[in-house]
């Protein structure tokens, strides 16, 4: 597995998980990928073109709303306290 961490990077709503037509959708368009029914933000067209070769996790969540404690937890895979 390749874990791509873009600390301070662009929002997931503008890249991998756009929410077109919602209040959270942001200013950018949604574009289709190589996977039927899956859309990415218009800022990542080259990645959208190879989406059929990627695994994207959009379902991860936590009860911890604090990034400073959540980041180390996800990076090390803390099995004792998952939030």
Secondary structure as UniProt FT lines:
FT   TURN            7..8
FT   HELIX           12..14
FT   TURN            15..16
FT   TURN            20..21
FT   TURN            23..24
FT   STRAND          30..32
FT   TURN            36..37
FT   STRAND          39..41
FT   HELIX           42..44
FT   HELIX           45..49
FT   HELIX           51..53
FT   HELIX           67..76
//
